[in-house]
Amino acid sequence: MNNKKDELKIVYDQEADVLYVTRGQPEYTDYVEYADDLILRFHPETKQLVGFTLVDFSQHFANKESDIALPFGVDFHMHGELTY
């Protein structure tokens, strides 16, 4: 069974060169500008991290050796069964 509030939604706006990553349905959030190109988004009541916005996304990958270090950890888990 798929839980919509835990789904990871990833949207890239090519024209603006911005990557949006959100857990659950997008909604109004509080935010903190963590760096010039990284905005962290928090649920306004629980203060839980619910997503982030990465500005100038393609510039991070202009060099094949580039990487992005984000200031949080991630726990991956599957919803439903995985079939091969």
HUMOQUI-V506053 format. One record per residue. N is the residue number from 1. PHI is phi in degrees with one decimal (none if undefined). PSI is psi in radians with two decimals (none if undefined). D_LAST is the distance of its C-alpha to the last C-alpha in Angstrom with 1 decimal. Layout:
# HUMOQUI-V506053
n:N phi:PHI psi:PSI d_last:D_LAST
n:N phi:PHI psi:PSI d_last:D_LAST
This chain:
# HUMOQUI-V506053
n:1 phi:none psi:2.33 d_last:17.9
n:2 phi:-93.0 psi:2.23 d_last:18.4
n:3 phi:-100.4 psi:1.89 d_last:21.6
n:4 phi:-59.7 psi:-0.56 d_last:23.4
n:5 phi:-71.9 psi:-0.27 d_last:25.7
n:6 phi:-107.4 psi:-0.02 d_last:23.1
n:7 phi:-64.0 psi:2.52 d_last:21.1
n:8 phi:-98.7 psi:2.08 d_last:21.6
n:9 phi:-108.6 psi:2.20 d_last:23.2
n:10 phi:-121.2 psi:2.15 d_last:23.9
n:11 phi:-130.3 psi:2.26 d_last:26.5
n:12 phi:-112.4 psi:2.15 d_last:28.3
n:13 phi:-97.0 psi:1.75 d_last:31.7
n:14 phi:-64.6 psi:-0.69 d_last:32.4
n:15 phi:-62.8 psi:-0.73 d_last:36.1
n:16 phi:-89.0 psi:-0.21 d_last:36.8
n:17 phi:56.8 psi:0.89 d_last:34.4
n:18 phi:-128.5 psi:2.34 d_last:33.2
n:19 phi:-105.7 psi:2.25 d_last:29.8
n:20 phi:-113.1 psi:2.23 d_last:29.4
n:21 phi:-125.6 psi:2.17 d_last:26.8
n:22 phi:-137.5 psi:2.39 d_last:27.2
n:23 phi:-92.1 psi:2.14 d_last:25.7
n:24 phi:83.6 psi:-2.94 d_last:26.1
n:25 phi:-75.3 psi:2.38 d_last:28.4
n:26 phi:-59.5 psi:2.43 d_last:31.0
n:27 phi:-154.0 psi:3.05 d_last:34.4
n:28 phi:-60.7 psi:2.36 d_last:37.6
n:29 phi:-137.3 psi:2.80 d_last:37.4
n:30 phi:-83.5 psi:2.76 d_last:39.7
n:31 phi:-145.7 psi:2.77 d_last:39.1
n:32 phi:-132.8 psi:2.26 d_last:40.3
n:33 phi:-80.2 psi:1.76 d_last:40.7
n:34 phi:-76.0 psi:-0.63 d_last:39.3
n:35 phi:-148.7 psi:3.05 d_last:40.1
n:36 phi:-56.0 psi:-0.54 d_last:41.4
n:37 phi:-118.6 psi:0.17 d_last:38.0
n:38 phi:-131.8 psi:2.11 d_last:36.0
n:39 phi:-116.0 psi:2.17 d_last:36.5
n:40 phi:-96.5 psi:2.38 d_last:35.0
n:41 phi:-114.4 psi:2.34 d_last:34.8
n:42 phi:-124.6 psi:2.53 d_last:35.6
n:43 phi:-63.4 psi:2.30 d_last:35.7
n:44 phi:-65.1 psi:-0.45 d_last:39.5
n:45 phi:-96.7 psi:-0.83 d_last:39.9
n:46 phi:-85.8 psi:-0.30 d_last:37.4
n:47 phi:64.2 psi:0.28 d_last:37.6
n:48 phi:-77.0 psi:2.52 d_last:33.9
n:49 phi:-67.6 psi:2.17 d_last:32.2
n:50 phi:-118.4 psi:-0.09 d_last:30.3
n:51 phi:171.9 psi:3.12 d_last:29.8
n:52 phi:-150.5 psi:2.80 d_last:31.3
n:53 phi:-123.7 psi:2.24 d_last:32.7
n:54 phi:-114.3 psi:1.94 d_last:32.8
n:55 phi:-85.1 psi:2.61 d_last:35.7
n:56 phi:55.2 psi:0.82 d_last:36.1
n:57 phi:-54.0 psi:-0.83 d_last:32.3
n:58 phi:-65.6 psi:-0.47 d_last:32.5
n:59 phi:-64.2 psi:-0.45 d_last:35.3
n:60 phi:-70.8 psi:-0.35 d_last:33.1
n:61 phi:-119.7 psi:0.31 d_last:31.1
n:62 phi:-65.1 psi:-0.53 d_last:34.0
n:63 phi:-107.9 psi:2.27 d_last:33.9
n:64 phi:-57.9 psi:-0.39 d_last:30.7
n:65 phi:-90.5 psi:0.02 d_last:31.7
n:66 phi:-70.9 psi:2.61 d_last:32.0
n:67 phi:-145.9 psi:2.99 d_last:30.0
n:68 phi:-124.1 psi:2.20 d_last:30.4
n:69 phi:-106.5 psi:1.99 d_last:31.2
n:70 phi:-96.0 psi:2.59 d_last:31.0
n:71 phi:-85.0 psi:0.69 d_last:33.2
n:72 phi:-157.4 psi:2.79 d_last:30.7
n:73 phi:-97.1 psi:2.91 d_last:27.7
n:74 phi:-135.2 psi:2.37 d_last:24.3
n:75 phi:-110.4 psi:2.02 d_last:22.2
n:76 phi:-91.1 psi:2.41 d_last:18.6
n:77 phi:-150.7 psi:2.63 d_last:16.8
n:78 phi:-91.6 psi:2.54 d_last:14.1
n:79 phi:-106.1 psi:2.06 d_last:15.3
n:80 phi:92.5 psi:-3.04 d_last:13.3
n:81 phi:-96.0 psi:2.62 d_last:10.0
n:82 phi:-106.0 psi:2.20 d_last:6.7
n:83 phi:-116.8 psi:2.51 d_last:3.8
n:84 phi:-102.2 psi:none d_last:0.0
